[in-house]
Amino acid sequence: MKIGANSTTGWRATIAVAMSNYIEAGSIIAIATSLGFWQEAFGISNFAVGLLAALSANAFGAAVGAAVGGPLCDRFGRKAIYTYDLLVYMAGVLIAAFAVDFGMLLAGFVITGLAVGAGVPASWTYIAEQAPSVERAKHVGTAQLAWSVGPFIGFGLAAALAPLGLLGSRLIFLHLFVVAAVVWWVRQGLHESQIWEDEGQTAGSSVGARGLRGLFSRKVNISALLFLGGIYLFWNTVAGQAGIFMPRVYDTAGLHSPVQQNLLQVLVWGCTVAATYFGFMRYADRMSQRLLYVIGAALGIVAWAVLVAFTDSGIATMLIFAVLWGVSAGIGAQAFYSLWASELFATPYRASAQGVMFFVVRTATGLLSYFFPTMLAATGLTTVGILLVGLLTVALVIGAVWAPRTQGKTLREIEHERYGAPVEPLPATAPSTHLSGQGMS
């Protein structure tokens, strides 16, 4: 059964597609809040816990999924990914929910990660292509909002179901299965991205070939990959560890109650939801995007600096950290990355670019996830915290210096500025020039 076309246009379509981010973040939080229970139930080591995290939706699993899904999305269309992706995701979370040993659990995490990785670049691309140019940040921010709501609900469920132990964690995975099934049904009424239908298969010489070959054929694309990859790499290396290992960080800082740890994370993500809606979605189309990015990045640095410097102050320090880090995540790197990544690349390889960057970033997160639990236990919060502050500082500098000037422009206008011509071949009488990267400063 398909929903009528009119019911899945505009904001309803944006919300349906943005739910990829809810199930991505929900998967990470389901893993984060259950690792201790799985470790106890299956008797696995800290290194095995790191392996579960590294191969999941938080890292390598999502990385490989994005590397495959991005180019497929450019070749066969945005809607093609949605036809099958959530079915794979549902299989993965079901396997995890009913896992009876480490091998089965690992398989569930890997399958879920692959599906998440394939779906996220497609969702960011689709939303940006369908959004009005004067409200593109607002629409793209809906994906960030869904990404924030996932942990907010996930940690809330974890706190409520904590008395059930591992059974409660299994129920959280089952709730993700139900959400994915509903979203898959709603998406059956989505139309293909009009921009992809008009431009994605008719790329002219101004932008190069479709997919990965075209992506790496132009200097302007390489510079955008380095800029966006730099922002997302350094920020997500921190956010990835915080997302899945934050309960362990709180434990190291002296907060040992799992319920209190989860409630503190509810506060973090509640602040992220509020900052995304009242900050990014309200102002990213109106005020200087460079300034808003810097504010968010600076708040994140202050948050971790406070946690490291005043660990002995107890719950008060953790509350300050929760508010600052939550607000920073709402108006910071991921929101702007998802916006700029859709603006700085031409339609024939927009999703491929995001897939490549997602692969690199999540691979780096996975490498650190192998060792993070052991490193935290061996060196303590101070050493780890200083490392994370340094990574966040690099992300701030990159965004502050090279933030693009794309606000209010249509995707075709941005493409014309950056590549020198629209995708379709220009009329014979119109001159064609190749610009070297207007739109970034």
C-alpha positions in Angstrom: 0.0 0.0 0.0 1.3 3.4 -0.9 0.5 6.8 0.5 -0.7 9.4 -1.9 1.9 11.8 -3.4 0.5 14.9 -1.7 1.0 13.3 1.8 4.7 12.9 1.4 5.8 16.2 0.0 7.3 19.2 1.8 7.8 18.9 5.5 6.3 15.5 5.8 8.8 14.1 3.3 11.6 15.9 5.1 10.6 14.3 8.4 10.2 10.9 6.9 13.6 11.0 5.4 15.2 12.6 8.5 14.2 9.6 10.5 17.3 7.9 9.2 19.2 10.0 11.7 16.9 8.9 14.5 17.5 5.3 14.0 21.3 5.9 13.5 21.6 7.8 16.7 19.2 5.4 18.4 21.3 2.5 17.4 24.5 4.0 18.9 22.7 4.8 22.2 21.1 1.3 22.3 24.7 -0.1 22.0 26.1 2.4 24.5 23.6 1.7 27.2 23.7 -2.1 26.7 27.5 -2.8 26.5 27.9 -3.2 30.2 25.0 -5.7 30.3 26.3 -7.7 27.3 29.8 -7.7 28.8 28.5 -9.2 32.0 26.1 -11.7 30.4 28.7 -13.0 27.8 31.8 -12.5 29.9 33.7 -10.5 27.3 36.8 -8.4 27.8 37.2 -4.6 27.4 38.9 -5.2 24.1 35.9 -7.2 22.9 33.6 -4.3 24.0 35.8 -2.0 21.9 35.4 -4.3 19.0 31.6 -4.3 19.3 31.7 -0.5 19.3 34.2 -0.2 16.5 32.3 -2.5 14.0 28.8 -1.1 14.8 26.7 1.9 13.6 29.1 4.1 15.5 32.2 3.3 13.3 33.4 0.7 10.8 30.0 -0.8 10.0 28.5 2.6 9.1 31.8 3.6 7.3 31.6 0.6 4.9 27.8 1.1 4.4 28.3 4.8 3.5 31.2 4.0 1.1 28.9 1.6 -0.8 25.6 3.5 -0.3 26.8 6.9 -1.4 27.8 6.0 -4.9 24.8 3.7 -5.4 22.6 6.6 -4.4 24.1 8.8 -7.2 23.9 6.0 -9.7 20.4 4.6 -9.1 18.7 7.5 -7.2 18.0 8.6 -3.7 14.7 6.6 -3.4 16.4 3.4 -4.5 18.4 3.3 -1.2 15.2 3.7 0.8 13.5 0.7 -0.9 15.9 -1.8 0.7 18.0 -0.1 3.3 15.6 -0.1 6.3 14.8 -3.8 5.6 18.5 -4.6 6.2 18.5 -2.4 9.3 15.5 -4.2 10.7 17.2 -7.5 10.3 20.3 -6.2 12.1 18.5 -4.9 15.2 16.4 -8.1 15.4 19.6 -10.2 15.5 21.0 -7.9 18.2 17.8 -8.0 20.2 17.8 -11.8 20.3 21.5 -12.4 20.5 22.5 -15.4 22.7 26.3 -15.1 22.3 29.1 -12.7 21.3 29.2 -13.8 17.7 25.5 -13.3 17.1 25.6 -9.9 18.8 28.6 -8.8 16.7 26.8 -9.9 13.5 23.7 -7.8 14.5 25.9 -4.8 15.2 27.7 -5.0 11.9 24.5 -5.5 9.8 22.9 -2.5 11.6 25.9 -0.4 11.0 26.0 -1.2 7.3 22.4 -0.2 6.9 22.9 3.0 8.9 25.9 4.0 6.8 24.1 3.5 3.5 21.0 5.5 4.6 22.5 8.6 6.2 24.2 10.2 3.1 21.1 9.5 1.1 18.9 11.3 3.7 21.1 14.4 4.0 21.3 14.6 0.2 17.5 14.1 -0.4 16.5 16.7 2.2 18.9 19.4 0.9 17.8 18.8 -2.7 14.1 19.1 -1.9 14.4 22.1 0.5 13.7 25.7 -0.5 17.0 27.6 -0.8 15.9 30.2 1.8 15.1 27.4 4.3 17.7 24.8 3.4 19.4 24.9 6.8 16.0 24.7 8.5 15.1 21.5 6.5 18.5 20.0 6.9 18.3 20.8 10.6 15.4 18.5 10.8 17.8 15.6 10.3 19.9 17.0 13.1 16.8 17.3 15.3 15.9 13.6 14.6 19.5 12.6 15.4 19.2 14.4 18.7 15.8 13.0 19.6 17.2 9.5 19.1 19.6 9.6 22.1 17.1 11.7 24.1 14.6 8.9 23.9 17.2 6.2 24.0 18.8 7.3 27.2 15.3 7.9 28.7 14.3 4.4 27.9 17.6 3.0 29.2 17.0 4.8 32.6 13.4 3.6 32.8 14.3 0.0 31.8 17.5 -0.3 33.8 15.8 -2.5 36.5 15.2 -5.1 33.8 18.9 -5.3 33.0 19.7 -7.0 29.7 16.1 -7.5 29.0 15.6 -3.8 29.0 18.4 -3.4 26.5 16.8 -6.0 24.2 13.5 -4.0 24.4 15.3 -0.8 23.2 16.6 -2.6 20.2 13.0 -3.9 19.5 11.7 -0.4 19.7 14.1 0.6 16.9 12.8 -2.3 14.8 9.2 -0.9 15.2 10.3 2.7 14.3 12.2 1.5 11.3 9.2 -0.5 10.1 6.9 2.5 10.3 9.3 4.8 8.6 9.9 2.2 5.8 6.1 2.1 5.2 5.8 5.9 5.1 8.7 6.2 2.7 6.9 4.1 0.1 5.0 7.2 -1.0 8.1 9.3 -1.5 8.9 10.6 -5.0 12.5 10.6 -6.3 14.5 13.8 -5.9 13.6 16.1 -8.7 17.1 17.5 -8.9 18.6 14.1 -9.3 16.1 13.2 -12.0 16.8 16.4 -13.9 20.6 16.7 -13.4 22.1 13.6 -11.9 22.1 11.5 -15.1 22.9 14.3 -17.6 26.2 15.6 -16.2 28.0 17.9 -18.6 31.7 18.5 -18.9 31.5 21.3 -16.3 31.3 18.9 -13.4 32.8 15.7 -14.7 31.5 12.2 -14.7 29.0 10.7 -12.3 29.9 9.1 -9.0 33.4 8.6 -7.5 35.2 9.0 -10.9 33.7 12.5 -11.3 34.2 13.4 -7.7 38.0 12.9 -7.7 38.4 14.5 -11.2 38.2 18.1 -10.0 40.4 20.2 -7.7 37.4 22.1 -6.4 36.0 18.8 -5.1 39.2 17.8 -3.4 39.4 21.1 -1.5 35.8 20.6 -0.3 36.5 17.0 0.7 39.4 18.2 2.8 37.5 21.0 4.4 34.4 19.1 5.3 36.3 15.9 6.1 38.5 17.9 8.5 35.5 19.4 10.4 33.7 16.1 10.7 36.7 14.0 11.4 38.0 15.9 14.3 34.6 16.6 15.8 33.1 13.2 15.3 36.2 11.4 16.8 35.2 13.1 20.0 31.4 12.8 19.6 31.7 9.2 18.6 33.4 8.2 21.8 31.1 10.4 23.9 28.1 8.9 22.2 28.9 5.3 22.9 31.3 5.4 25.9 30.0 8.4 27.9 28.6 6.2 30.7 32.1 4.9 31.2 33.5 8.5 31.2 30.9 9.4 33.9 32.0 6.4 35.9 35.6 7.4 35.6 34.6 10.9 36.8 33.0 9.4 39.9 29.3 9.0 38.9 28.8 5.2 39.2 25.0 4.8 39.1 23.9 3.6 35.6 20.5 5.3 36.1 22.1 8.6 37.0 24.5 8.3 34.0 21.6 7.8 31.7 19.6 10.6 33.1 22.6 12.9 32.7 22.7 11.9 29.0 18.9 12.7 28.8 19.9 16.2 29.9 22.7 16.4 27.3 20.4 15.4 24.5 17.5 17.4 25.7 19.8 20.5 25.4 20.8 19.3 21.9 17.2 19.0 20.8 16.4 22.5 22.1 19.6 24.0 20.6 18.9 22.4 17.2 15.3 23.7 17.0 15.7 27.1 18.7 19.3 27.7 17.4 20.3 26.0 14.2 16.8 25.7 12.6 15.8 29.2 13.6 19.0 31.1 12.8 21.3 29.2 10.4 19.3 30.6 7.4 19.4 34.2 8.8 22.7 35.0 10.6 26.3 34.4 9.8 26.8 30.7 9.5 30.5 31.1 10.3 29.7 32.9 13.6 27.1 30.3 14.6 29.5 27.5 13.9 32.2 29.1 16.0 29.9 29.6 18.9 28.9 25.9 18.9 32.4 24.7 18.5 33.7 26.9 21.3 30.9 25.7 23.7 32.1 22.1 23.0 35.7 22.9 23.9 34.6 24.7 27.1 32.4 21.7 28.1 35.2 19.2 27.9 37.7 21.6 29.5 35.3 22.0 32.5 34.8 18.3 32.9 38.6 17.6 32.8 39.6 20.6 35.1 36.9 20.2 37.7 36.2 16.5 37.9 36.5 16.5 41.7 33.6 18.9 42.0 31.1 16.1 41.5 27.7 16.3 40.0 27.7 20.1 39.6 30.6 19.9 37.1 28.8 17.1 35.2 25.6 19.2 34.9 27.5 22.1 33.5 29.2 19.8 31.0 25.9 18.3 30.0 24.3 21.6 29.2 27.3 23.0 27.4 28.1 19.9 25.4 24.4 19.4 24.6 24.0 23.0 23.2 27.2 22.7 21.3 26.1 19.5 19.5 22.8 21.2 18.5 24.4 24.2 16.7 27.8 22.7 15.9 29.8 20.6 13.5 27.4 17.9 12.5 24.5 20.2 11.7 26.8 22.4 9.5 28.6 19.4 8.0 25.3 17.9 6.8 24.3 21.3 5.3 27.6 22.2 3.6 28.2 18.6 2.4 25.0 18.9 0.3 25.9 22.3 -1.0 29.5 22.1 -2.1 29.2 19.2 -4.5 27.4 18.8 -7.8 24.3 16.6 -8.1 26.0 13.7 -10.0 28.3 12.9 -7.0 26.7 14.7 -4.0 25.9 11.5 -2.2 29.2 9.9 -3.2 31.1 12.7 -1.6 29.2 12.2 1.6 29.8 8.5 1.5 33.5 9.0 1.1 33.7 11.4 4.0 31.5 9.3 6.2 33.7 6.3 5.5 36.9 8.2 6.4 35.4 9.8 9.5 33.7 6.6 10.9 36.9 4.6 10.2 38.9 7.0 12.4 36.2 6.8 15.1 36.4 3.0 14.9 40.1 2.9 15.3 39.9 4.9 18.4 37.0 2.8 19.7 39.2 -0.2 19.7 41.4 1.4 22.4 39.2 4.0 24.1 37.8 1.8 26.9 41.3 0.5 27.7 42.9 3.9 27.4 40.3 5.5 29.7 40.9 2.8 32.3 44.7 3.0 32.0 45.3 6.8 31.8 42.2 8.3 33.4 39.9 11.1 32.3 42.5 13.9 32.4 44.7 12.5 29.7 41.8 11.4 27.5 40.0 14.7 28.0 43.0 16.8 27.0 43.2 14.8 23.8 39.5 15.3 23.0 39.8 19.1 23.7 42.7 19.2 21.2 40.6 17.5 18.5 37.7 19.9 19.0 40.0 22.9 18.8 41.2 21.7 15.4 37.6 21.4 14.2 36.8 24.9 15.4 39.8 26.4 13.5 39.0 24.6 10.2 35.4 25.8 10.2 36.2 29.4 11.3 38.8 29.9 8.6 37.1 28.1 5.6 33.4 28.3 6.2 31.6 28.6 2.8 29.4 31.5 1.6 26.4 29.6 0.3 23.6 31.0 2.5 20.3 31.7 0.6 21.6 30.4 -2.8 20.0 27.6 -4.7 22.0 24.5 -5.3 22.2 25.3 -8.9 23.6 28.8 -8.2 26.2 27.3 -5.9 27.1 24.7 -8.5 27.4 27.4 -11.2 29.7 29.5 -9.0 31.9 26.5 -8.1 32.1 24.7 -11.4 31.5 27.5 -13.9 28.3 26.1 -15.5 25.1 24.2 -14.6 25.0 20.5 -15.1 23.2 20.5 -18.4 25.3 21.5 -21.4 25.1 25.3 -21.9 23.6 26.7 -25.1 26.2 27.2 -27.9 26.1 31.0 -27.5 26.8 31.0 -23.8 30.4 31.1 -22.6 31.6 28.4 -20.2 34.3 29.2 -17.7 35.7 27.0 -15.0 35.9 28.6 -11.6 38.3 27.3 -9.0 36.1 27.2 -6.0 33.9 30.2 -5.4 31.6 29.8 -2.5 34.4 28.9 0.0 36.5 31.4 1.7 
